[in-house]
Amino acid sequence: MISFTRIYLALICIITFFSFYIYLSKRINESLISKEKKSDKRELVLDLIQNPNEFVLKYVDLPFDFGYGSNSIPLVISALISNGDFLELGIGSFSTPLLHKMSIDYYRKLISIDTNSDWVDKFKLYNDTRDHRVYLVENFENLEDKIGSKNKKWGLVLVDHIEANKRPTHAKYYAEKSEIVIVHDAEKSSEIYYQYEANSLRSSFKQACKFSIYQNKEKTSYISTLILSNYIDLTILESIFEKVKTEFGHVACNLSF
Ligand SMILES: *[C@@H]1O[C@H](CO)[C@@H](O)[C@H](O)[C@H]1NC(C)=O
């Protein structure tokens, strides 16, 4: 009887020991993998700081478009310094293919949303790919329900849709839900439509950086893209943008409007 109890206890000891061993080795493995991921990211960002044009020109075609494509460079750079999936509010002939390619290369899911069925139809084929979904919605209210992404934390959200005066509200909504939020058309001359300043969009974020591109040689008009974050130190953007902007660009980080 006694020896039976001993065997029983010994068995329990052995099982406990092995369970603990398996648990511990799993945790060590997990932490090694996440460390590896982090150092991969650090290497990528270092590479980006050194050779930003290598990355930009992989996703943005020359000659650069200084109109609808004026957010392309900030998109590429912001995608690379952030972690997590992409959400695009408003489909664009420059931003959508660009983010699509980056989503493939970096295994980051992409959701593109628009209220215009013609636009959605043009890009519908993306819906049949691995990581990209395209949605037609009536409006951008209760979006999380419509696309089934409640409580999701995004890597990058681009707010570039047609509901001009609602852009500030939508951008603010993602202030804590995305590592980076980008709004397009943030130049002074368009404030009347988008009202980013009137709605003090900047105050919802710790960091902001503005990338502007002149639309003509005379430098009489420009389009700005505003990059906002509560998670990432955007001061690194300044030196990166300075290297890629060409004479058509202008960079202002650490903004406080
Ligand atoms: C894309 O696929 C999703 C399901 O994965 C579907 O809900 C959505 O309606 C599709 N979009 C289009 C434009 O067909």
The ligand as an SDF file (V2000), in Angstrom:
LIG
                    3D

 14 14  0  0  0  0  0  0  0  0999 V2000
  -14.9620   41.6660  -49.9890 C   0  0  0  0  0  0  0  0  0  0  0  0
  -15.0190   40.5090  -49.2020 O   0  0  0  0  0  0  0  0  0  0  0  0
  -15.7420   40.6270  -48.0010 C   0  0  0  0  0  0  0  0  0  0  0  0
  -15.7240   39.2960  -47.2860 C   0  0  0  0  0  0  0  0  0  0  0  0
  -14.4600   38.8060  -47.1320 O   0  0  0  0  0  0  0  0  0  0  0  0
  -17.1730   41.0490  -48.2670 C   0  0  0  0  0  0  0  0  0  0  0  0
  -17.8700   41.2410  -47.0470 O   0  0  0  0  0  0  0  0  0  0  0  0
  -17.1650   42.3400  -49.0810 C   0  0  0  0  0  0  0  0  0  0  0  0
  -18.4820   42.7140  -49.4120 O   0  0  0  0  0  0  0  0  0  0  0  0
  -16.3580   42.1370  -50.3430 C   0  0  0  0  0  0  0  0  0  0  0  0
  -16.2650   43.3900  -51.0430 N   0  0  0  0  0  0  0  0  0  0  0  0
  -16.7160   43.5710  -52.2650 C   0  0  0  0  0  0  0  0  0  0  0  0
  -16.5360   44.9250  -52.8560 C   0  0  0  0  0  0  0  0  0  0  0  0
  -17.2620   42.7090  -52.9080 O   0  0  0  0  0  0  0  0  0  0  0  0
  1  2  1  0
  1 10  1  0
  2  3  1  0
  3  4  1  0
  3  6  1  0
  4  5  1  0
  6  7  1  0
  6  8  1  0
  8  9  1  0
  8 10  1  0
 10 11  1  0
 11 12  1  0
 12 13  1  0
 12 14  2  0
M  END
$$$$
